[in-house]
């Protein structure tokens, strides 16, 4: 025990104070005993001994520079023989980002003007990053974080929100409006937080009265540190010779150090197979390295993070090896130069076509002209037709909703017609040889074609549901005045044909994909709703929302509200509407 001021009291454990720190009196005694130790041990009398253990290492932080070369580490025992058992893991990814937008604003004069007359300015930096799966992340600004009293800047704040775009009205509008939800906020001391899969926006806020200082900070580097799951930890290998990582010989696991005798070993960088796919070039893998096991009477611990003493180790991620381009170069050698040139020109045209915008009428007119030209030049080319459909779906702000969705249906029909479904079905009925490179290339191409076919059928089904809903609303809007005159309006087309087309399209899509997968489940919900099975539709939609790994999508909750209203559960509708304000705030809070 120890009292609050850290001095020792008589007890069974008089070494530590209330904070778990070694008290000063005991620390002085240990220093004296260490200097007088013989063979690492000191006799205290009454059968008590104190043993000193330690391994001296020539470097505390180990940095692997991204090359294939290992790092040499020299070790030696200080007082007595020690068992050297090196262990190293990489458990974090630190990725760098530059801001995509920056702006300097003048703050209100009545509140943010100094007595000297200098006006305080605010710098806002906006960063975007993407998570392929849920993870614990921590933002870090090396220049500014963890400094309060010795920094020239003030009011460091950051805010992380999801940057997904949600459709406000799933089947009555094609316009996209950003709805952002704040996941975490922080200041000069950033904290770790768990985020689901998705795209995110980080806003950083900084104040100063000198505009030149803020101008220099407009390209401030942000580090996003992501923790790996324990199953994804990268364990590093050790060798007794520098060529070990290449030859595979001379593995180093443990050794007994003799006092005063130097022993060297090498820590190898991770192999390319172990590096996470989401890890971009320029990122840094961080972890810990330990050299001995200080736990007595327990099984040796191979995780350096759980050791009493560990040091930092880092690995700079080099540029990736472009295997696909290398394989492509081998495969294209079979074709002659003219064929290869035609394919390169075709792919370049499609890539340029995909970069065109459709924000104005003039841009849409140019897009349509190039679209017609490419379709006549490369008829029934599925990747081109799939790109046209993709561009149509990305268009926003179209007022004529029925005409727009009819264009989507026509584009989807062209994709479906360009695919030889019989050949596709025959191919997937037989397994391919995974060791045959040519067979793997064909498999990849066939899987892409199947994906394009399924996406076209899915988007066609959504567009058919949208048109059917719009026509149904038109009927309802004129039903009351027409009923007063006891007349029927023959100008409104019957939607029964639309229903048959939807069912036919739905059955075709079921042949190629699992309708319960998150990618296509929305069409299954609409199918159940149109069939009058509202309870099944609600259950399917609820399961889909719960299984989604990313931030919540507003269109799914809007559809859930419409189903609840049709069922007649008004109390649940009222409850869900209140939660909508929490899930999808209309604007971000101020700093």
Buried (B, 14 or more C-beta within 10 A) or exposed (E): EBEEEBEBEEEEEBBBBEEEEEBEEBEEBBEEBBEEBEEBBBEEEEEEEBEBBBBEBEEEEBEBEBEEBBBEBEBBBBBBEBBBBBBBBBBBBBBEBEBEEBEBEEBEEEEBBEEEEEEBBBBBBBBEBEBEEBBBBBBBBEEBBEEEEEEEBEBBBBBBBBBBBBBBEBBEBBEBEEBBBEBBBBEBEBEEBEBBBBBBBBBBBBBBBEEEBBEEBBEBEBBBBBBBEEEBBBBBBBBBBBEBBEEEEBEBEEBEBEEEEEBBBBBBBBEEEBBBEBBEEEBBBBBBBBBBBEEEEEEEBBBBBEBEEBBEBBBBBBEEEEEEEEEEEEEBEEEEEEEEEEEEEBEEBBEEBEEEEBEEEEEBEBBEEBBEEBBEEBEEBBBBBBBBBBBBBEBBEBEEBEEBBBBBBBBBBBBBEBBEBEEBEEBBEEEBEEEEEEEBEEBEEBEEBBBBBBBBBBBBBBBBBBBBBBBBEBBEEEEEEEEEEEEEEEEBEEBEEBBEBBBEBBEBBBEBBEBEEEEBBBBBBBBBBBEEEBEBBBBBBBBBBEEBEBBBBBBBBBBBBBBBEEBEBEEBBEEBEEEBEEBBBEEEEEB
